[in-house]
Structure formats: structure tokens, C-alpha cells
Amino acid sequence: MRGPALMLAGIGLFGLLDANSKLLSAGHEVWQVLLVRFATLLLVVGVARALMPGWGGPLATRFPRLHAARAVVMLGSAICFFQAFSLLPLAEGYLVFFTSPFIVLALAAWTLKERPPAAAWAWCGVGFAGVAIGLAPGLAGMAGGAPVLGYLYALGGTFCYSAVFTLNRQLRGEPGIARVLVWPSLLGFVVMLPLGLSHWSPPSAVSLVQMVGNGLLVGMATVCLAEAFRHASASRLAPFGYSGLVWSLTWDFAFWGRIPALAMLAGAAVVVFACVMSERAAARK
């Protein structure tokens, strides 16, 4: 159960990150927010290693290409999802995101040579049905809704996010968490530094705390997902991505006071059921 539990925690933290980013997008550009995020991560890891030499394990790696690819797709995911949620409500953005389990299964079969059991595909399908039930009322009025650009950003972020899953699985043999935090953060900081400074707007104390909080949230979420893939296969963990529906409902209510409709609650129940049954099927394998 350790892999699924870490997966659920990571998805929840990423959901909170998306909600916090949506709040920040009303007053700040993506470049500034991401610059502070990556600077915070680098600072936290640097302080931890200064106080506890060797914390997080070595930074050197036997797989530089995999880490480089992971850093690139993580940066792409961060940019795309920030832009998507600046244009879309959380629930609509997550509609696109919930195609991720299918992409993960396909990538796992292609790049990792894993053979997802039929039950994994089946419970992903059940989870997607739960998503469809939950979002059907909102989709009925989509024609006059959010900009198409928002959905394109969400789709791009979903592909990048799914690629991170498979790369995490390929890197599962490397001990320690320093690598999975430092290399993506270093690339992000270098890319965002000129863009963030050129689009800088003085943040309020609250906004600055939120930006720093984003760095802490993405660090914790990244560690949870990386550790999850050390303990379970991509095909086993993929259906748990649907738990993001439950998290999106939670944060929508907590931050914007949106009370979920009965259809949303029914869809969430189906998603939870699919996750539980997926875990039972994997345990019997």
C-alpha cells in the first residue's frame, strides 16, 4: 500500500498547488511565480544539505539523459498547468488532466515494456466514467465557456505530467531525493530568471508567502510521486490519478465556496471505488 498511499498524497499536494497557483495568477505572471518556486526549492535543499551534509543523497547520476528529459517535461508541465488554471476553473482543467492514466499506461507499455493487466485498463475506464458523470452538467454548457487555449494548455500539461510518471519509474533504482528536486529546479531557475525579472511585479506579503508555499508544495509532491514509483508499477498507480477529482472538489469548496452538485459527488464516489478496486486487483496479481 505504500506506493498508492504516496501517489494519493502527491496528487493531493499537486491539487493544492494548482489551487494556490490559480489564486496567484490573478495578479502575477507565470514567469515570476515559477522563478520564486524554483528558487525556494533550491534554497531549501541547499540549507538542508548545509545543516545535514549529504542530505537527500548524491547529486551525481548514472542517467543524465533521463534526468535532463525529466527536468524539461516538469518545466513544461509547470508552465502549461499554471496557464491552464489561469483560464479555466479547476474542475474543467482537471477534466483534461484525467486523460493522464490512459497516457501513462500507453507510455509504460511503449517505453518501459510493462504489460498493463487488463484490470488496470478496465478500472481506468471505470474511473473515466466517474469523471464523465461528475462533469457532464458543466460540459453541457461548454460551447460558450472557457477559451480553447485553456484546454490546449491543460492537454500539454497532461502529456508532460504523464511523461514524468514514466521517467520516475525508470529512475526508481536511484536512492535519495536530492536529484529529483535539484536538477528540475536548477533548469527551471535558469530559464525563469530572465523571464521572471523582466515580468516582475512587487508582490504583497501574502502573495510572496503563497509563491514560497508553491515551492514547498511542489517539492513535497514531487518527492511523494518519485517515491511512489519506487514501490509500485506505473500500471498499478495510473488509476489513482483519478483521485484528483476528489481533491479538485475539496479545494474548489475550500477556496471558492463552490458546493459540488449531486452529479459531482456521484462521480467522485465512482472514482474512489475504481481506485480501491484497482488496488485489490493489483494485490491479487
C-alpha positions in Angstrom: 0.0 0.0 0.0 3.0 2.4 0.3 3.1 3.2 -3.4 -0.7 4.0 -3.7 -0.6 6.0 -0.4 2.3 8.1 -1.6 0.6 8.6 -5.0 -2.6 9.8 -3.3 -0.6 12.2 -1.2 1.3 13.6 -4.2 -1.9 14.1 -6.2 -3.5 15.9 -3.3 -0.5 18.2 -2.9 -0.4 19.0 -6.6 -4.1 19.8 -6.4 -3.4 22.3 -3.6 -0.5 23.7 -5.7 -2.9 24.2 -8.7 -5.4 26.0 -6.5 -2.7 28.2 -5.0 -1.4 29.0 -8.5 -4.9 29.9 -9.7 -5.1 32.4 -6.8 -1.7 33.9 -7.8 -2.5 34.1 -11.5 -4.9 36.9 -10.9 -2.1 39.3 -10.1 1.2 37.8 -11.2 2.8 36.3 -14.4 3.7 32.7 -14.6 7.4 33.5 -15.0 7.6 35.4 -11.7 5.7 32.7 -9.8 7.8 29.9 -11.2 11.0 31.8 -10.5 10.2 32.1 -6.8 9.1 28.5 -6.8 12.3 27.1 -8.2 14.5 29.5 -6.1 12.6 28.3 -3.0 13.3 24.6 -3.8 17.0 25.2 -4.4 17.3 27.2 -1.2 15.5 24.5 0.9 17.7 21.7 -0.5 20.8 23.8 -0.1 20.0 24.7 3.5 19.2 21.0 4.3 22.5 19.8 2.8 24.4 22.5 4.6 22.9 21.6 8.0 23.0 17.8 7.3 25.8 17.1 4.9 24.8 14.5 2.3 21.0 15.0 3.0 19.0 13.6 0.1 21.8 11.5 -1.3 24.3 12.3 -4.0 23.6 14.7 -6.9 25.7 12.8 -9.4 23.7 10.3 -11.6 24.3 7.4 -13.9 21.3 8.6 -16.0 21.9 12.2 -17.0 19.8 12.0 -20.1 16.8 10.7 -18.1 17.2 13.5 -15.6 17.5 16.1 -18.3 14.4 14.8 -20.0 12.5 14.8 -16.7 13.6 18.3 -15.9 12.3 19.5 -19.3 8.9 17.9 -19.1 8.5 19.0 -15.4 9.1 22.6 -16.5 6.7 22.2 -19.4 4.1 20.8 -17.0 4.5 23.7 -14.6 4.1 26.3 -17.3 1.2 24.6 -19.0 -0.8 23.9 -15.9 -0.3 27.4 -14.5 -1.6 28.9 -17.7 -4.4 26.5 -18.0 -5.8 27.2 -14.5 -5.4 30.9 -15.0 -8.0 30.5 -17.8 -10.1 27.6 -16.5 -12.0 26.6 -13.3 -10.2 23.7 -11.5 -12.8 21.2 -12.4 -12.7 21.9 -16.1 -8.9 21.8 -16.2 -9.0 18.5 -14.4 -11.3 17.1 -17.0 -8.4 17.2 -19.5 -5.9 16.0 -16.8 -8.0 12.9 -16.2 -6.8 11.5 -19.5 -3.4 11.1 -17.9 -3.9 7.5 -16.6 -4.5 6.3 -20.2 -1.4 8.2 -21.4 0.6 6.7 -18.6 -0.5 3.2 -19.4 0.4 3.7 -23.1 3.8 5.2 -22.3 4.6 2.4 -19.8 3.8 -0.2 -22.4 5.9 1.6 -25.0 9.0 2.8 -23.1 9.1 0.6 -20.0 7.9 -2.6 -21.8 5.4 -3.1 -19.0 2.4 -5.1 -19.8 -0.5 -3.5 -18.0 -3.0 -6.1 -16.9 -6.5 -6.0 -18.4 -7.8 -5.0 -14.9 -5.7 -1.8 -15.0 -7.3 -0.7 -18.3 -10.7 -1.7 -17.1 -10.6 0.3 -13.8 -9.1 3.3 -15.7 -12.2 3.1 -17.9 -14.4 3.0 -14.8 -12.6 5.9 -13.3 -13.0 7.9 -16.5 -16.8 7.1 -16.4 -16.9 8.6 -12.9 -15.2 11.7 -14.3 -17.7 11.9 -17.1 -20.6 11.6 -14.6 -19.2 14.3 -12.4 -18.5 16.8 -15.1 -21.4 16.1 -17.5 -23.6 19.0 -16.3 -20.8 21.5 -16.8 -19.9 20.1 -20.2 -23.4 20.7 -21.5 -22.7 24.4 -21.5 -19.1 24.2 -22.7 -19.8 25.9 -26.1 -19.8 29.4 -24.5 -17.4 28.6 -21.8 -13.7 28.9 -21.2 -11.2 29.7 -24.0 -9.9 26.8 -26.2 -6.4 28.0 -25.3 -7.0 26.9 -21.7 -7.8 23.4 -22.8 -4.8 23.2 -25.0 -2.5 24.3 -22.1 -4.2 21.6 -19.9 -3.6 19.0 -22.6 0.1 20.0 -23.0 0.5 19.8 -19.2 -1.2 16.4 -19.1 1.2 15.0 -21.6 4.2 16.4 -19.7 2.9 15.1 -16.4 2.3 11.7 -17.8 5.9 11.6 -19.2 7.2 12.5 -15.7 5.4 9.4 -14.3 7.2 7.0 -16.7 10.6 8.7 -16.2 10.1 8.4 -12.4 9.6 4.7 -12.9 12.8 4.4 -15.0 14.8 6.3 -12.3 13.3 4.3 -9.4 16.6 2.4 -8.8 18.5 5.6 -7.8 18.4 6.2 -4.0 17.8 9.6 -2.4 15.6 12.5 -3.3 18.2 15.3 -3.9 18.4 14.5 -7.6 14.7 14.6 -8.3 14.5 18.0 -6.7 17.7 19.8 -7.7 18.0 19.1 -11.4 14.4 20.2 -12.4 14.7 23.2 -10.1 18.0 24.3 -11.5 16.8 24.1 -15.1 13.6 26.0 -14.1 15.5 28.7 -12.2 17.9 29.3 -15.1 15.1 29.5 -17.7 12.8 31.6 -15.5 15.4 34.1 -14.2 15.4 36.5 -17.2 11.7 36.0 -17.8 10.7 36.4 -14.2 12.8 39.5 -13.7 11.5 41.1 -16.9 7.9 40.4 -15.8 8.4 41.2 -12.1 5.7 43.0 -10.2 6.2 43.7 -6.4 4.2 41.0 -4.5 2.3 41.7 -1.3 3.4 39.8 1.8 0.6 37.4 1.3 1.4 36.8 -2.4 5.1 36.2 -1.5 4.1 33.7 1.1 1.9 31.9 -1.5 4.8 31.9 -4.0 7.2 30.4 -1.5 4.5 28.0 -0.4 4.2 26.8 -4.1 7.9 25.9 -3.9 7.4 23.8 -0.8 4.2 22.2 -2.1 5.8 21.1 -5.4 8.8 19.8 -3.6 6.7 17.6 -1.3 4.5 16.5 -4.1 7.5 15.6 -6.3 9.1 13.5 -3.6 5.8 11.7 -2.9 5.4 10.7 -6.6 9.0 9.8 -7.1 8.9 7.5 -4.0 5.5 6.1 -5.1 7.1 4.7 -8.3 9.9 3.1 -6.3 7.3 0.9 -4.7 4.7 0.2 -7.5 4.5 -0.1 -11.3 3.1 2.7 -13.5 0.2 0.5 -14.5 -0.7 -0.1 -10.8 -0.6 3.6 -9.9 -2.2 5.1 -13.0 -5.8 4.7 -11.9 -5.1 6.6 -8.7 -4.6 9.7 -10.8 -8.4 9.9 -10.8 -8.3 10.8 -7.1 -7.5 14.3 -8.3 -11.3 14.7 -8.9 -11.9 14.4 -5.2 -9.1 16.9 -4.4 -10.4 19.4 -7.0 -13.8 19.3 -5.4 -12.2 19.8 -2.0 -10.1 22.8 -3.0 -12.9 24.4 -5.0 -15.1 24.4 -1.9 -12.3 25.5 0.5 -11.1 28.4 -1.6 -14.1 29.5 -3.7 -17.0 28.1 -1.7 -18.3 26.0 -4.6 -20.6 23.3 -3.3 -20.4 20.2 -5.5 -23.6 19.1 -7.3 -25.0 15.6 -6.8 -23.5 14.6 -10.1 -20.1 15.6 -8.9 -20.5 13.7 -5.7 -21.7 10.6 -7.6 -18.7 10.8 -10.0 -16.3 11.2 -7.0 -17.8 8.0 -5.5 -17.2 6.1 -8.7 -13.6 7.4 -8.9 -12.9 6.3 -5.3 -14.4 2.9 -6.0 -12.3 2.5 -9.1 -9.1 3.3 -7.1 -10.0 0.8 -4.4 -10.8 -2.0 -6.9 -7.7 -1.3 -8.9 -5.6 -1.7 -5.7 -7.3 -5.0 -4.9 -6.8 -6.3 -8.5 -3.1 -5.4 -8.3 -2.7 -7.1 -4.9 -4.1 -10.3 -6.3 -1.7 -10.3 -9.3 
